């Protein structure tokens, strides 16, 4: 008998986010969480979670500042803190985050990365940028999903 | 434009200062250098010095 014959639906929405404040030139998943690889989403500890998308949004403390072009990377990992390695953290998407200069009349443009999969309990979505952000700017990775 | 940075890894350069060189027109990074002007080891990680 199968473990679950019903479709799995999340019981409640779950939105988590992190700002990326450092550069990590590697795309292989190595780093230190909170230092050069950033925890954007952690699945429910008991039942796991569903992740629909990562939305990269540019924030600026001084509007009108040009952001530095970078690559936004998204990893799935079994690690929640400390050091990550290529054996436990896996690249699942890269997207170009081209320079943007939002103004008081010209909005920034979020970049969406579809995910659409279930995460086991406590698994995480980690993110990095390939270069450091310009002063007064920061890319934030907003993960939209749910808790099972 | 040179953006001051501080290296986080690898261990051989962690804590050292450097610069991220950004093209003023394209806003793309053209080089990441140690304070002595030599290219940073790859892979590496770093943050802005003012972060």
N, CA and C atoms of all chains as a GROMACS GRO file, in nm:
protein
  597
    1UNK      N    1   0.084  -0.118   0.000
    1UNK     CA    2   0.000   0.000   0.000
    1UNK      C    3   0.089   0.124   0.000
    2UNK      N    4   0.056   0.221  -0.085
    2UNK     CA    5   0.140   0.341  -0.088
    2UNK      C    6   0.131   0.420   0.042
    3UNK      N    7   0.234   0.497   0.070
    3UNK     CA    8   0.238   0.576   0.192
    3UNK      C    9   0.136   0.688   0.192
    4UNK      N   10   0.100   0.736   0.072
    4UNK     CA   11   0.006   0.847   0.065
    4UNK      C   12  -0.064   0.842  -0.071
    5UNK      N   13  -0.196   0.819  -0.070
    5UNK     CA   14  -0.269   0.811  -0.196
    5UNK      C   15  -0.336   0.943  -0.231
    6UNK      N   16  -0.322   1.043  -0.145
    6UNK     CA   17  -0.385   1.172  -0.168
    6UNK      C   18  -0.282   1.274  -0.217
    7UNK      N   19  -0.326   1.369  -0.298
    7UNK     CA   20  -0.236   1.480  -0.332
    7UNK      C   21  -0.194   1.552  -0.205
    8UNK      N   22  -0.071   1.600  -0.201
    8UNK     CA   23  -0.028   1.673  -0.083
    8UNK      C   24  -0.047   1.822  -0.106
    9UNK      N   25  -0.123   1.881  -0.016
    9UNK     CA   26  -0.149   2.025  -0.020
    9UNK      C   27  -0.090   2.086   0.105
   10UNK      N   28  -0.032   2.204   0.091
   10UNK     CA   29   0.019   2.272   0.209
   10UNK      C   30  -0.098   2.319   0.295
   11UNK      N   31  -0.081   2.309   0.427
   11UNK     CA   32  -0.191   2.344   0.517
   11UNK      C   33  -0.194   2.492   0.547
   12UNK      N   34  -0.080   2.560   0.529
   12UNK     CA   35  -0.073   2.704   0.555
   12UNK      C   36   0.040   2.763   0.471
   13UNK      N   37   0.021   2.886   0.428
   13UNK     CA   38   0.125   2.952   0.350
   13UNK      C   39   0.252   2.974   0.430
   14UNK      N   40   0.363   2.978   0.361
   14UNK     CA   41   0.492   2.997   0.428
   14UNK      C   42   0.580   3.082   0.337
   15UNK      N   43   0.608   3.205   0.379
   15UNK     CA   44   0.691   3.296   0.302
   15UNK      C   45   0.811   3.334   0.388
   16UNK      N   46   0.929   3.307   0.335
   16UNK     CA   47   1.052   3.340   0.406
   16UNK      C   48   1.146   3.412   0.310
   17UNK      N   49   1.240   3.486   0.362
   17UNK     CA   50   1.326   3.568   0.276
   17UNK      C   51   1.459   3.596   0.343
   18UNK      N   52   1.557   3.633   0.258
   18UNK     CA   53   1.688   3.673   0.311
   18UNK      C   54   1.752   3.771   0.213
   19UNK      N   55   1.823   3.868   0.266
   19UNK     CA   56   1.902   3.958   0.184
   19UNK      C   57   2.042   3.903   0.166
   20UNK      N   58   2.095   3.918   0.045
   20UNK     CA   59   2.229   3.866   0.016
   20UNK      C   60   2.329   3.981   0.028
   21UNK      N   61   2.423   3.968   0.119
   21UNK     CA   62   2.513   4.078   0.150
   21UNK      C   63   2.659   4.051   0.114
   22UNK      N   64   2.685   3.938   0.048
   22UNK     CA   65   2.824   3.904   0.015
   22UNK      C   66   2.828   3.831  -0.118
   23UNK      N   67   2.949   3.818  -0.170
   23UNK     CA   68   2.970   3.748  -0.296
   23UNK      C   69   3.026   3.609  -0.270
   24UNK      N   70   2.982   3.513  -0.353
   24UNK     CA   71   3.038   3.378  -0.349
   24UNK      C   72   3.060   3.338  -0.494
   25UNK      N   73   3.187   3.324  -0.534
   25UNK     CA   74   3.215   3.302  -0.676
   25UNK      C   75   3.192   3.157  -0.719
   26UNK      N   76   3.175   3.068  -0.624
   26UNK     CA   77   3.154   2.926  -0.657
   26UNK      C   78   3.006   2.896  -0.678
   27UNK      N   79   2.979   2.807  -0.772
   27UNK     CA   80   2.841   2.761  -0.792
   27UNK      C   81   2.823   2.618  -0.745
   28UNK      N   82   2.917   2.570  -0.664
   28UNK     CA   83   2.915   2.429  -0.624
   28UNK      C   84   2.855   2.405  -0.485
   29UNK      N   85   2.809   2.512  -0.418
   29UNK     CA   86   2.737   2.491  -0.294
   29UNK      C   87   2.818   2.506  -0.167
   30UNK      N   88   2.948   2.526  -0.179
   30UNK     CA   89   3.030   2.542  -0.058
   30UNK      C   90   3.018   2.681   0.001
   31UNK      N   91   3.019   2.689   0.134
   31UNK     CA   92   3.013   2.819   0.199
   31UNK      C   93   2.979   2.805   0.344
   32UNK      N   94   2.954   2.918   0.407
   32UNK     CA   95   2.912   2.923   0.546
   32UNK      C   96   2.781   2.999   0.552
   33UNK      N   97   2.677   2.932   0.603
   33UNK     CA   98   2.544   2.994   0.605
   33UNK      C   99   2.546   3.121   0.689
   34UNK      N  100   2.494   3.227   0.630
   34UNK     CA  101   2.490   3.356   0.697
   34UNK      C  102   2.611   3.443   0.668
   35UNK      N  103   2.714   3.383   0.607
   35UNK     CA  104   2.835   3.459   0.575
   35UNK      C  105   2.847   3.479   0.424
   36UNK      N  106   2.852   3.367   0.348
   36UNK     CA  107   2.863   3.380   0.203
   36UNK      C  108   2.765   3.290   0.127
   37UNK      N  109   2.678   3.220   0.201
   37UNK     CA  110   2.564   3.149   0.142
   37UNK      C  111   2.449   3.168   0.242
   38UNK      N  112   2.330   3.199   0.189
   38UNK     CA  113   2.227   3.256   0.277
   38UNK      C  114   2.101   3.170   0.278
   39UNK      N  115   2.045   3.153   0.399
   39UNK     CA  116   1.929   3.068   0.419
   39UNK      C  117   1.802   3.148   0.386
   40UNK      N  118   1.738   3.111   0.276
   40UNK     CA  119   1.618   3.182   0.233
   40UNK      C  120   1.490   3.113   0.280
   41UNK      N  121   1.496   2.981   0.302
   41UNK     CA  122   1.374   2.908   0.339
   41UNK      C  123   1.413   2.780   0.410
   42UNK      N  124   1.342   2.750   0.518
   42UNK     CA  125   1.361   2.623   0.588
   42UNK      C  126   1.227   2.554   0.600
   43UNK      N  127   1.219   2.431   0.553
   43UNK     CA  128   1.093   2.358   0.552
   43UNK      C  129   1.049   2.324   0.694
   44UNK      N  130   0.919   2.307   0.709
   44UNK     CA  131   0.861   2.268   0.838
   44UNK      C  132   0.937   2.148   0.895
   45UNK      N  133   0.968   2.154   1.025
   45UNK     CA  134   1.051   2.052   1.087
   45UNK      C  135   0.984   1.917   1.097
   46UNK      N  136   0.851   1.913   1.097
   46UNK     CA  137   0.779   1.787   1.116
   46UNK      C  138   0.735   1.726   0.982
   47UNK      N  139   0.671   1.807   0.898
   47UNK     CA  140   0.609   1.753   0.778
   47UNK      C  141   0.674   1.797   0.648
   48UNK      N  142   0.773   1.884   0.655
   48UNK     CA  143   0.833   1.934   0.533
   48UNK      C  144   0.754   2.050   0.477
   49UNK      N  145   0.792   2.096   0.359
   49UNK     CA  146   0.726   2.211   0.301
   49UNK      C  147   0.724   2.206   0.150
   50UNK      N  148   0.647   2.298   0.094
   50UNK     CA  149   0.636   2.311  -0.051
   50UNK      C  150   0.692   2.448  -0.088
   51UNK      N  151   0.772   2.452  -0.194
   51UNK     CA  152   0.824   2.580  -0.241
   51UNK      C  153   0.778   2.603  -0.384
   52UNK      N  154   0.712   2.716  -0.406
   52UNK     CA  155   0.661   2.746  -0.539
   52UNK      C  156   0.761   2.824  -0.622
   53UNK      N  157   0.826   2.924  -0.561
   53UNK     CA  158   0.917   3.009  -0.640
   53UNK      C  159   1.008   3.088  -0.548
   54UNK      N  160   1.120   3.132  -0.608
   54UNK     CA  161   1.205   3.232  -0.546
   54UNK      C  162   1.187   3.360  -0.626
   55UNK      N  163   1.160   3.468  -0.558
   55UNK     CA  164   1.146   3.597  -0.626
   55UNK      C  165   1.262   3.686  -0.581
   56UNK      N  166   1.350   3.719  -0.675
   56UNK     CA  167   1.462   3.808  -0.647
   56UNK      C  168   1.414   3.952  -0.661
   57UNK      N  169   1.425   4.030  -0.553
   57UNK     CA  170   1.380   4.169  -0.556
   57UNK      C  171   1.494   4.260  -0.511
   58UNK      N  172   1.514   4.367  -0.586
   58UNK     CA  173   1.621   4.462  -0.553
   58UNK      C  174   1.570   4.566  -0.455
   59UNK      N  175   1.638   4.577  -0.342
   59UNK     CA  176   1.606   4.682  -0.246
   59UNK      C  177   1.717   4.785  -0.243
   60UNK      N  178   1.679   4.911  -0.220
   60UNK     CA  179   1.778   5.018  -0.218
   60UNK      C  180   1.751   5.112  -0.101
   61UNK      N  181   1.854   5.146  -0.026
   61UNK     CA  182   1.838   5.246   0.078
   61UNK      C  183   1.845   5.386   0.019
   62UNK      N  184   1.908   5.399  -0.097
   62UNK     CA  185   1.912   5.526  -0.169
   62UNK      C  186   1.859   5.502  -0.309
   63UNK      N  187   1.734   5.540  -0.331
   63UNK     CA  188   1.672   5.517  -0.461
   63UNK      C  189   1.749   5.591  -0.570
   64UNK      N  190   1.764   5.524  -0.685
   64UNK     CA  191   1.838   5.584  -0.796
   64UNK      C  192   1.979   5.532  -0.806
   65UNK      N  193   2.016   5.437  -0.720
   65UNK     CA  194   2.149   5.377  -0.726
   65UNK      C  195   2.147   5.258  -0.823
   66UNK      N  196   2.245   5.254  -0.911
   66UNK     CA  197   2.254   5.141  -1.003
   66UNK      C  198   2.306   5.019  -0.930
   67UNK      N  199   2.236   4.907  -0.943
   67UNK     CA  200   2.285   4.783  -0.882
   67UNK      C  201   2.397   4.726  -0.968
   68UNK      N  202   2.482   4.646  -0.907
   68UNK     CA  203   2.588   4.578  -0.981
   68UNK      C  204   2.533   4.448  -1.038
   69UNK      N  205   2.557   4.425  -1.168
   69UNK     CA  206   2.508   4.303  -1.232
   69UNK      C  207   2.567   4.181  -1.164
   70UNK      N  208   2.483   4.081  -1.141
   70UNK     CA  209   2.528   3.962  -1.071
   70UNK      C  210   2.448   3.841  -1.117
   71UNK      N  211   2.487   3.726  -1.068
   71UNK     CA  212   2.410   3.603  -1.091
   71UNK      C  213   2.349   3.562  -0.957
   72UNK      N  214   2.218   3.536  -0.957
   72UNK     CA  215   2.152   3.483  -0.839
   72UNK      C  216   2.146   3.332  -0.849
   73UNK      N  217   2.200   3.266  -0.748
   73UNK     CA  218   2.201   3.118  -0.750
   73UNK      C  219   2.109   3.066  -0.640
   74UNK      N  220   2.046   2.954  -0.671
   74UNK     CA  221   1.952   2.892  -0.578
   74UNK      C  222   1.995   2.746  -0.556
   75UNK      N  223   2.005   2.706  -0.431
   75UNK     CA  224   2.050   2.571  -0.394
   75UNK      C  225   1.943   2.505  -0.306
   76UNK      N  226   1.933   2.374  -0.315
   76UNK     CA  227   1.858   2.297  -0.218
   76UNK      C  228   1.959   2.223  -0.131
   77UNK      N  229   1.932   2.221   0.001
   77UNK     CA  230   2.032   2.171   0.094
   77UNK      C  231   1.966   2.097   0.210
   78UNK      N  232   2.041   2.004   0.268
   78UNK     CA  233   1.996   1.937   0.390
   78UNK      C  234   2.053   2.005   0.514
   79UNK      N  235   2.124   2.116   0.495
   79UNK     CA  236   2.194   2.184   0.604
   79UNK      C  237   2.117   2.310   0.642
   80UNK      N  238   2.109   2.338   0.774
   80UNK     CA  239   2.037   2.456   0.822
   80UNK      C  240   2.129   2.563   0.881
   81UNK      N  241   2.254   2.527   0.912
   81UNK     CA  242   2.348   2.625   0.968
   81UNK      C  243   2.490   2.573   0.948
   82UNK      N  244   2.586   2.663   0.966
   82UNK     CA  245   2.726   2.624   0.958
   82UNK      C  246   2.775   2.609   0.815
   83UNK      N  247   2.862   2.513   0.795
   83UNK     CA  248   2.931   2.496   0.667
   83UNK      C  249   2.853   2.407   0.572
   84UNK      N  250   2.848   2.447   0.446
   84UNK     CA  251   2.787   2.365   0.343
   84UNK      C  252   2.895   2.310   0.251
   85UNK      N  253   2.865   2.196   0.188
   85UNK     CA  254   2.960   2.135   0.096
   85UNK      C  255   2.886   2.089  -0.029
   86UNK      N  256   2.961   2.048  -0.128
   86UNK     CA  257   2.900   2.001  -0.252
   86UNK      C  258   2.821   1.873  -0.232
   87UNK      N  259   2.845   1.802  -0.123
   87UNK     CA  260   2.774   1.676  -0.101
   87UNK      C  261   2.638   1.695  -0.036
   88UNK      N  262   2.614   1.812   0.024
   88UNK     CA  263   2.484   1.833   0.089
   88UNK      C  264   2.408   1.955   0.038
   89UNK      N  265   2.467   2.027  -0.056
   89UNK     CA  266   2.405   2.149  -0.108
   89UNK      C  267   2.417   2.149  -0.259
   90UNK      N  268   2.303   2.160  -0.328
   90UNK     CA  269   2.300   2.132  -0.471
   90UNK      C  270   2.238   2.248  -0.548
   91UNK      N  271   2.308   2.294  -0.650
   91UNK     CA  272   2.260   2.404  -0.735
   91UNK      C  273   2.138   2.356  -0.814
   92UNK      N  274   2.030   2.434  -0.808
   92UNK     CA  275   1.911   2.398  -0.887
   92UNK      C  276   1.872   2.507  -0.986
   93UNK      N  277   1.924   2.628  -0.969
   93UNK     CA  278   1.891   2.734  -1.066
   93UNK      C  279   1.991   2.848  -1.055
   94UNK      N  280   2.019   2.908  -1.171
   94UNK     CA  281   2.096   3.032  -1.178
   94UNK      C  282   2.018   3.129  -1.266
   95UNK      N  283   2.020   3.254  -1.228
   95UNK     CA  284   1.949   3.354  -1.307
   95UNK      C  285   2.030   3.482  -1.309
   96UNK      N  286   2.031   3.549  -1.424
   96UNK     CA  287   2.101   3.676  -1.434
   96UNK      C  288   2.022   3.788  -1.367
   97UNK      N  289   2.090   3.861  -1.280
   97UNK     CA  290   2.028   3.978  -1.215
   97UNK      C  291   2.100   4.100  -1.271
   98UNK      N  292   2.052   4.146  -1.386
   98UNK     CA  293   2.117   4.256  -1.456
   98UNK      C  294   2.105   4.385  -1.376
   99UNK      N  295   2.190   4.480  -1.411
   99UNK     CA  296   2.185   4.608  -1.340
   99UNK      C  297   2.048   4.673  -1.356
  100UNK      N  298   2.001   4.731  -1.248
  100UNK     CA  299   1.876   4.806  -1.248
  100UNK      C  300   1.898   4.935  -1.170
  101UNK      N  301   1.828   5.039  -1.210
  101UNK     CA  302   1.835   5.167  -1.140
  101UNK      C  303   1.694   5.217  -1.113
  102UNK      N  304   1.630   5.162  -1.010
  102UNK     CA  305   1.496   5.209  -0.978
  102UNK      C  306   1.499   5.356  -0.936
  103UNK      N  307   1.397   5.429  -0.975
  103UNK     CA  308   1.386   5.569  -0.936
  103UNK      C  309   1.251   5.591  -0.869
  104UNK      N  310   1.221   5.715  -0.840
  104UNK     CA  311   1.092   5.745  -0.779
  104UNK      C  312   0.977   5.727  -0.877
  105UNK      N  313   1.010   5.716  -1.006
  105UNK     CA  314   0.905   5.696  -1.106
  105UNK      C  315   0.922   5.568  -1.186
  106UNK      N  316   1.040   5.504  -1.176
  106UNK     CA  317   1.069   5.382  -1.252
  106UNK      C  318   1.093   5.267  -1.154
  107UNK      N  319   1.003   5.171  -1.145
  107UNK     CA  320   1.020   5.065  -1.046
  107UNK      C  321   1.126   4.962  -1.086
  108UNK      N  322   1.181   4.895  -0.986
  108UNK     CA  323   1.266   4.781  -1.012
  108UNK      C  324   1.181   4.664  -1.060
  109UNK      N  325   1.248   4.563  -1.120
  109UNK     CA  326   1.175   4.451  -1.177
  109UNK      C  327   1.218   4.322  -1.106
  110UNK      N  328   1.128   4.260  -1.031
  110UNK     CA  329   1.163   4.132  -0.967
  110UNK      C  330   1.189   4.023  -1.070
  111UNK      N  331   1.277   3.931  -1.036
  111UNK     CA  332   1.308   3.818  -1.123
  111UNK      C  333   1.261   3.691  -1.052
  112UNK      N  334   1.174   3.614  -1.118
  112UNK     CA  335   1.114   3.497  -1.054
  112UNK      C  336   1.177   3.368  -1.106
  113UNK      N  337   1.212   3.280  -1.013
  113UNK     CA  338   1.265   3.148  -1.044
  113UNK      C  339   1.164   3.044  -0.998
  114UNK      N  340   1.098   2.974  -1.090
  114UNK     CA  341   1.001   2.871  -1.048
  114UNK      C  342   1.072   2.755  -0.979
  115UNK      N  343   1.011   2.703  -0.872
  115UNK     CA  344   1.066   2.586  -0.803
  115UNK      C  345   0.965   2.470  -0.815
  116UNK      N  346   0.852   2.482  -0.744
  116UNK     CA  347   0.743   2.387  -0.758
  116UNK      C  348   0.782   2.244  -0.720
  117UNK      N  349   0.832   2.227  -0.599
  117UNK     CA  350   0.859   2.092  -0.550
  117UNK      C  351   0.848   2.087  -0.398
  118UNK      N  352   0.841   1.967  -0.345
  118UNK     CA  353   0.830   1.946  -0.201
  118UNK      C  354   0.968   1.933  -0.139
  119UNK      N  355   0.982   1.989  -0.021
  119UNK     CA  356   1.106   1.976   0.056
  119UNK      C  357   1.084   1.882   0.173
  120UNK      N  358   1.178   1.792   0.200
  120UNK     CA  359   1.169   1.709   0.321
  120UNK      C  360   1.180   1.796   0.445
  121UNK      N  361   1.139   1.744   0.560
  121UNK     CA  362   1.149   1.821   0.683
  121UNK      C  363   1.288   1.878   0.704
  122UNK      N  364   1.291   2.008   0.739
  122UNK     CA  365   1.415   2.082   0.771
  122UNK      C  366   1.507   2.104   0.652
  123UNK      N  367   1.474   2.059   0.532
  123UNK     CA  368   1.556   2.093   0.417
  123UNK      C  369   1.546   2.245   0.394
  124UNK      N  370   1.645   2.300   0.326
  124UNK     CA  371   1.652   2.444   0.310
  124UNK      C  372   1.672   2.484   0.164
  125UNK      N  373   1.632   2.607   0.135
  125UNK     CA  374   1.668   2.673   0.010
  125UNK      C  375   1.772   2.778   0.046
  126UNK      N  376   1.890   2.766  -0.013
  126UNK     CA  377   1.999   2.860   0.010
  126UNK      C  378   2.024   2.940  -0.118
  127UNK      N  379   2.075   3.061  -0.102
  127UNK     CA  380   2.097   3.147  -0.218
  127UNK      C  381   2.232   3.218  -0.205
  128UNK      N  382   2.288   3.253  -0.321
  128UNK     CA  383   2.411   3.333  -0.325
  128UNK      C  384   2.404   3.431  -0.440
  129UNK      N  385   2.493   3.528  -0.437
  129UNK     CA  386   2.520   3.618  -0.550
  129UNK      C  387   2.665   3.599  -0.590
  130UNK      N  388   2.692   3.617  -0.720
  130UNK     CA  389   2.828   3.595  -0.770
  130UNK      C  390   2.922   3.712  -0.743
  131UNK      N  391   2.866   3.831  -0.719
  131UNK     CA  392   2.949   3.948  -0.686
  131UNK      C  393   2.885   4.022  -0.569
  132UNK      N  394   2.962   4.110  -0.509
  132UNK     CA  395   2.909   4.187  -0.395
  132UNK      C  396   2.814   4.296  -0.444
  133UNK      N  397   2.710   4.324  -0.367
  133UNK     CA  398   2.618   4.430  -0.409
  133UNK      C  399   2.682   4.568  -0.400
  134UNK      N  400   2.635   4.658  -0.487
  134UNK     CA  401   2.680   4.797  -0.478
  134UNK      C  402   2.632   4.857  -0.346
  135UNK      N  403   2.702   4.957  -0.299
  135UNK     CA  404   2.661   5.025  -0.177
  135UNK      C  405   2.517   5.073  -0.189
  136UNK      N  406   2.443   5.060  -0.082
  136UNK     CA  407   2.303   5.104  -0.076
  136UNK      C  408   2.207   5.017  -0.156
  137UNK      N  409   2.254   4.900  -0.202
  137UNK     CA  410   2.165   4.809  -0.274
  137UNK      C  411   2.179   4.669  -0.215
  138UNK      N  412   2.075   4.589  -0.236
  138UNK     CA  413   2.081   4.449  -0.193
  138UNK      C  414   1.972   4.370  -0.262
  139UNK      N  415   2.010   4.254  -0.317
  139UNK     CA  416   1.911   4.162  -0.370
  139UNK      C  417   1.857   4.076  -0.257
  140UNK      N  418   1.725   4.071  -0.248
  140UNK     CA  419   1.660   3.986  -0.149
  140UNK      C  420   1.591   3.870  -0.221
  141UNK      N  421   1.610   3.751  -0.167
  141UNK     CA  422   1.545   3.632  -0.221
  141UNK      C  423   1.423   3.600  -0.134
  142UNK      N  424   1.305   3.613  -0.193
  142UNK     CA  425   1.180   3.585  -0.123
  142UNK      C  426   1.127   3.451  -0.173
  143UNK      N  427   1.113   3.355  -0.083
  143UNK     CA  428   1.065   3.222  -0.120
  143UNK      C  429   0.918   3.211  -0.080
  144UNK      N  430   0.835   3.175  -0.178
  144UNK     CA  431   0.691   3.164  -0.156
  144UNK      C  432   0.653   3.016  -0.161
  145UNK      N  433   0.593   2.968  -0.054
  145UNK     CA  434   0.560   2.826  -0.048
  145UNK      C  435   0.457   2.799   0.060
  146UNK      N  436   0.469   2.682   0.121
  146UNK     CA  437   0.374   2.645   0.225
  146UNK      C  438   0.431   2.538   0.316
  147UNK      N  439   0.359   2.518   0.427
  147UNK     CA  440   0.396   2.413   0.523
  147UNK      C  441   0.300   2.296   0.508
  148UNK      N  442   0.352   2.175   0.508
  148UNK     CA  443   0.267   2.056   0.506
  148UNK      C  444   0.222   2.023   0.648
  149UNK      N  445   3.491   5.176  -1.141
  149UNK     CA  446   3.487   5.216  -1.001
  149UNK      C  447   3.538   5.102  -0.914
  150UNK      N  448   3.625   5.134  -0.821
  150UNK     CA  449   3.676   5.034  -0.728
  150UNK      C  450   3.592   5.033  -0.601
  151UNK      N  451   3.539   4.916  -0.569
  151UNK     CA  452   3.459   4.901  -0.448
  151UNK      C  453   3.541   4.825  -0.345
  152UNK      N  454   3.573   4.884  -0.232
  152UNK     CA  455   3.652   4.814  -0.130
  152UNK      C  456   3.576   4.692  -0.077
  153UNK      N  457   3.649   4.582  -0.061
  153UNK     CA  458   3.590   4.457  -0.013
  153UNK      C  459   3.679   4.395   0.093
  154UNK      N  460   3.622   4.300   0.165
  154UNK     CA  461   3.696   4.219   0.262
  154UNK      C  462   3.671   4.072   0.228
  155UNK      N  463   3.777   3.995   0.214
  155UNK     CA  464   3.762   3.854   0.176
  155UNK      C  465   3.716   3.770   0.295
  156UNK      N  466   3.627   3.676   0.266
  156UNK     CA  467   3.576   3.583   0.366
  156UNK      C  468   3.639   3.445   0.351
  157UNK      N  469   3.669   3.406   0.230
  157UNK     CA  470   3.733   3.278   0.201
  157UNK      C  471   3.803   3.288   0.067
  158UNK      N  472   3.902   3.201   0.037
  158UNK     CA  473   3.950   3.089   0.119
  158UNK      C  474   4.031   3.138   0.238
  159UNK      N  475   4.069   3.042   0.322
  159UNK     CA  476   4.139   3.074   0.445
  159UNK      C  477   4.266   3.154   0.420
  160UNK      N  478   4.330   3.131   0.305
  160UNK     CA  479   4.457   3.197   0.276
  160UNK      C  480   4.444   3.348   0.263
  161UNK      N  481   4.323   3.397   0.233
  161UNK     CA  482   4.305   3.541   0.216
  161UNK      C  483   4.196   3.597   0.308
  162UNK      N  484   4.134   3.513   0.391
  162UNK     CA  485   4.024   3.559   0.477
  162UNK      C  486   4.069   3.674   0.566
  163UNK      N  487   3.990   3.780   0.569
  163UNK     CA  488   4.020   3.897   0.650
  163UNK      C  489   4.100   4.004   0.575
  164UNK      N  490   4.155   3.968   0.459
  164UNK     CA  491   4.234   4.066   0.383
  164UNK      C  492   4.142   4.161   0.307
  165UNK      N  493   4.191   4.281   0.285
  165UNK     CA  494   4.120   4.378   0.203
  165UNK      C  495   4.146   4.352   0.055
  166UNK      N  496   4.059   4.406  -0.027
  166UNK     CA  497   4.075   4.396  -0.171
  166UNK      C  498   3.982   4.494  -0.238
  167UNK      N  499   3.968   4.480  -0.369
  167UNK     CA  500   3.876   4.566  -0.443
  167UNK      C  501   3.799   4.483  -0.545
  168UNK      N  502   3.673   4.519  -0.561
  168UNK     CA  503   3.590   4.467  -0.670
  168UNK      C  504   3.582   4.580  -0.772
  169UNK      N  505   3.634   4.554  -0.892
  169UNK     CA  506   3.638   4.657  -0.995
  169UNK      C  507   3.511   4.646  -1.079
  170UNK      N  508   3.434   4.756  -1.084
  170UNK     CA  509   3.305   4.756  -1.154
  170UNK      C  510   3.310   4.857  -1.268
  171UNK      N  511   3.272   4.813  -1.388
  171UNK     CA  512   3.266   4.902  -1.504
  171UNK      C  513   3.157   5.008  -1.481
  172UNK      N  514   3.193   5.134  -1.500
  172UNK     CA  515   3.100   5.243  -1.470
  172UNK      C  516   2.980   5.247  -1.565
  173UNK      N  517   2.995   5.191  -1.684
  173UNK     CA  518   2.887   5.197  -1.782
  173UNK      C  519   2.797   5.074  -1.774
  174UNK      N  520   2.858   4.956  -1.776
  174UNK     CA  521   2.778   4.833  -1.777
  174UNK      C  522   2.738   4.787  -1.637
  175UNK      N  523   2.806   4.839  -1.537
  175UNK     CA  524   2.785   4.798  -1.396
  175UNK      C  525   2.811   4.649  -1.377
  176UNK      N  526   2.904   4.597  -1.458
  176UNK     CA  527   2.948   4.458  -1.444
  176UNK      C  528   3.086   4.456  -1.376
  177UNK      N  529   3.110   4.351  -1.298
  177UNK     CA  530   3.238   4.336  -1.230
  177UNK      C  531   3.341   4.288  -1.333
  178UNK      N  532   3.451   4.359  -1.342
  178UNK     CA  533   3.555   4.323  -1.439
  178UNK      C  534   3.675   4.255  -1.373
  179UNK      N  535   3.691   4.270  -1.243
  179UNK     CA  536   3.803   4.205  -1.174
  179UNK      C  537   3.779   4.207  -1.024
  180UNK      N  538   3.835   4.108  -0.957
  180UNK     CA  539   3.837   4.105  -0.810
  180UNK      C  540   3.983   4.088  -0.771
  181UNK      N  541   4.036   4.187  -0.701
  181UNK     CA  542   4.179   4.193  -0.677
  181UNK      C  543   4.211   4.197  -0.528
  182UNK      N  544   4.324   4.138  -0.493
  182UNK     CA  545   4.378   4.155  -0.358
  182UNK      C  546   4.433   4.296  -0.344
  183UNK      N  547   4.466   4.336  -0.223
  183UNK     CA  548   4.512   4.473  -0.200
  183UNK      C  549   4.644   4.502  -0.273
  184UNK      N  550   4.719   4.396  -0.306
  184UNK     CA  551   4.845   4.420  -0.379
  184UNK      C  552   4.824   4.423  -0.530
  185UNK      N  553   4.700   4.415  -0.573
  185UNK     CA  554   4.670   4.426  -0.716
  185UNK      C  555   4.668   4.294  -0.791
  186UNK      N  556   4.700   4.184  -0.724
  186UNK     CA  557   4.696   4.054  -0.791
  186UNK      C  558   4.554   3.998  -0.788
  187UNK      N  559   4.520   3.915  -0.888
  187UNK     CA  560   4.384   3.858  -0.891
  187UNK      C  561   4.356   3.773  -0.768
  188UNK      N  562   4.232   3.778  -0.722
  188UNK     CA  563   4.192   3.697  -0.608
  188UNK      C  564   4.192   3.550  -0.646
  189UNK      N  565   4.223   3.461  -0.550
  189UNK     CA  566   4.214   3.318  -0.578
  189UNK      C  567   4.070   3.279  -0.606
  190UNK      N  568   4.051   3.176  -0.686
  190UNK     CA  569   3.917   3.128  -0.719
  190UNK      C  570   3.901   2.982  -0.676
  191UNK      N  571   3.787   2.942  -0.618
  191UNK     CA  572   3.676   3.031  -0.582
  191UNK      C  573   3.708   3.109  -0.456
  192UNK      N  574   3.632   3.216  -0.436
  192UNK     CA  575   3.649   3.295  -0.315
  192UNK      C  576   3.515   3.357  -0.280
  193UNK      N  577   3.508   3.411  -0.159
  193UNK     CA  578   3.390   3.487  -0.121
  193UNK      C  579   3.436   3.613  -0.051
  194UNK      N  580   3.352   3.716  -0.059
  194UNK     CA  581   3.389   3.845  -0.002
  194UNK      C  582   3.265   3.929   0.017
  195UNK      N  583   3.280   4.033   0.098
  195UNK     CA  584   3.171   4.128   0.119
  195UNK      C  585   3.224   4.269   0.100
  196UNK      N  586   3.132   4.363   0.084
  196UNK     CA  587   3.173   4.502   0.076
  196UNK      C  588   3.236   4.545   0.208
  197UNK      N  589   3.338   4.628   0.200
  197UNK     CA  590   3.404   4.674   0.321
  197UNK      C  591   3.312   4.760   0.406
  198UNK      N  592   3.212   4.823   0.342
  198UNK     CA  593   3.121   4.909   0.419
  198UNK      C  594   2.994   4.836   0.461
  199UNK      N  595   2.987   4.705   0.436
  199UNK     CA  596   2.865   4.629   0.469
  199UNK      C  597   2.861   4.600   0.618
   0.00000   0.00000   0.00000
